[in-house]
Amino acid sequence: MVNSTTSQQPSFSHVQTDPLRNFKFQAFIHYSDLDDRTPQMGFMSISGLSITTDVVVYRQGGMNTTTQKMPGQSDFAPITLSRGLICGDSDIFGWVQQIFMVQQGSGGSTGRDEFRANIDIYLLDHPVTSQTVTYKAGWRIYNAWPTSLAFGDLDAGANGVELQQITLAHEGWDFRIASTYGPDGTIQPFQ
């Protein structure tokens, strides 16, 4: 027989306590000098949103049993964005070409020489509970520029899509997260 005073009722999960879903996101690239546009680009995956701080180990004479650990320099991992190759879409390759033009000293056909961009990535609400788009989390990547562009393998026997993958170096990111669930719990876009 179960004593009802000591047994606890099972705790049920709710949408409000579910972790945020990682499959519904938007990315905006803010070119600083390339032109006046801020394109929203669809990517199938974004990886590398991480920071690592080096550990500086210090040992003092006479304290030979333990070491003191202090924070050293912090570094942000490269960010990789992947998407399908679409006809008429040359924004990513144009961004990579801009670096060649700057390195050669030509600055491109229009004389612009800035190839860095800020990127905003927003994690969207899911499930959708209102007609308006609500951002639940956001990252702003500062001074990003492409270090590599790779295309998927070509295979006549495969049944897939052609992918392009761009890897970005950057100088850090900022992060925001909504304080509550639902349409009232949203973050404001980065300015």
C-alpha positions, 0 to 999 in steps of 0.5 A: 500500500502506498502512503499518499502523504509521502509519495510525490506526484510525477512532474510533467513537462510543459512547452514552457520548460522544453529546451529551445529547438535548433532547427528554426533560425535566420541569418542576416549578413550586414556588409559594412562597406560592400554595399547597402544591402543586408541579405537574409540568407538561408543556411541548412546548418551553422556550427562553431558558436563557441569560445575557449579560454586558455588556462595559465598554470602558475606554481609558486616556490614553496607551494609544490603540492598544487598549482594555481590556475588563471584565465588566459587569452580567449579565442572564438572558434571559426564559424561554418555555414552550409547551404545548398547551391542555388542558381543566381546566388553569387553573394558568398562567392562575391564575398570571397572574391572581395578578399582577393581584390583587397589582397591585390590592392585593387579593392574591387571594381568599385574601389571598396576595400572592406570585406568584413561583416557583422552577422546576426543569427536568430533562433526562432520560436517553436512551436509558433504561438502567434502570428508574429516572428519571435526571436528566442535567442540571438548571436551577433558575430563581429568582423567576420570574413571568409577563410575558406569556401568549399563545394560538395563532391560531385557524384553521378551515382548519388541522389543529393544536392550540391552544397557550399560551405563557408568558414568564417574567422571573426573577432567574437560574438555577443549572445542574448536569450529571452527570459520567458517562453511565449510571445512575451518572451522575445529578444529585440534584434541587434542594432 
